[in-house]
Amino acid sequence: MANLAKRKIIVILITAFILVGLLAHVSQLYIAARKVELTGMSVSSLKLEGFPLPSKLSLILDLYIKNPTATSIELEDLHYIVYVNDVYLFESYKERILIPAQTESIVKVPAETTASDLLNLIRSLISEGRETVKVEVRGTVNVPIKFLGAVELFSVTIPFDLSKNYTLFT
């Protein structure tokens, strides 16, 4: 009878240690997810398509995502909306992005607009006499918190709003 009681206690202790370890891991992932930060953006590529009249403007934006923690983070998705001078330009998303521990990663995201939107943008720049263009990216990043790296328990949503001004004529 004493052996049975000792076995039960051992099983209970082992189960408790496993549960505490799993809870600590989930807690660590949650804390790491809350510390992920989008720190900046830049336009890395700008291309006008169509000749002699442009039919499309294609951009590649670099988003800088910082993970200051000792845990690598997988972003489930990054949803973003691009505005130029506060005018809606484009909306899209990117899935499955790995941000290594203690790094600032550059995530390249595409954006494009049609000829009519491009002409409206050019017209507003000329009519307002602007010498700068404000590019703004707003959106959210979803970071899943997974049990044993496989089963998603919940996700942390991180909103962001990045902008940068570019001088047209230097």
Residue pairs with C-beta under 8 A, 6 or more apart in sequence:
22 147
22 148
26 145
26 147
26 153
28 71
29 71
29 73
29 145
29 146
30 145
30 156
31 69
32 67
32 69
32 70
32 71
32 73
33 73
33 143
33 145
33 156
33 158
34 156
34 158
35 67
35 68
35 69
36 65
36 66
36 67
36 73
36 75
36 99
36 141
36 143
36 158
37 65
37 66
37 68
37 158
38 63
38 64
38 65
38 66
38 141
38 158
38 160
38 162
39 64
39 65
39 66
39 104
40 63
40 64
40 162
40 164
41 61
41 62
41 63
41 64
41 135
41 137
41 162
41 163
41 164
42 61
42 62
42 164
43 59
43 60
43 61
43 62
43 135
43 164
43 166
44 60
44 61
44 62
44 108
45 58
45 59
45 60
46 57
46 58
46 59
47 57
47 58
47 59
48 54
48 56
48 57
48 118
49 55
49 56
49 57
49 58
50 56
50 115
53 115
54 115
54 118
55 114
55 115
56 112
56 113
56 114
56 115
56 118
57 112
57 113
57 117
57 118
58 110
58 111
58 112
59 82
59 110
59 111
59 112
60 108
60 109
60 110
60 111
61 82
61 108
61 109
61 110
61 111
61 135
61 137
62 106
62 107
62 108
63 78
63 80
63 106
63 107
63 108
63 109
63 137
63 162
64 104
64 105
64 106
65 75
65 97
65 99
65 104
65 105
65 106
65 107
65 141
66 103
66 104
67 73
67 99
67 100
67 101
67 102
67 103
67 104
67 105
68 102
69 101
69 102
70 101
70 102
71 101
72 98
72 99
72 100
72 101
73 98
73 99
73 101
73 143
74 96
74 97
74 98
74 99
74 143
74 144
75 96
75 97
75 98
75 99
75 141
75 142
75 143
76 95
76 96
76 142
76 143
76 144
76 155
77 93
77 94
77 95
77 96
77 141
77 142
78 93
78 94
78 95
78 97
78 107
78 109
78 139
78 140
78 141
78 142
79 91
79 92
79 93
79 139
79 140
79 141
79 142
80 91
80 92
80 93
80 94
80 109
80 137
80 138
80 139
81 88
81 90
81 91
81 137
81 138
81 139
82 89
82 90
82 91
82 111
82 135
82 136
82 137
83 89
83 134
83 135
83 136
83 137
83 138
84 121
84 133
84 134
84 135
84 136
85 121
85 124
85 125
85 130
85 133
85 134
86 134
86 136
87 117
87 120
87 121
87 124
89 111
89 113
89 117
89 121
90 111
90 112
90 113
92 109
92 110
92 111
94 107
94 109
97 105
97 107
99 105
109 137
113 121
124 130
125 133
125 168
130 168
131 167
131 168
131 169
132 165
132 166
132 167
132 168
133 165
133 166
133 168
134 163
134 164
134 165
134 166
135 163
135 164
135 165
135 166
136 161
136 162
136 163
136 164
137 160
137 161
137 162
137 163
138 159
138 160
138 161
138 162
139 159
139 160
140 157
140 158
140 159
140 160
141 157
141 158
141 160
142 155
142 156
142 157
142 158
143 155
143 156
143 157
143 158
144 152
144 154
144 155
145 152
145 153
145 154
145 155
145 156
146 152
146 153
147 153
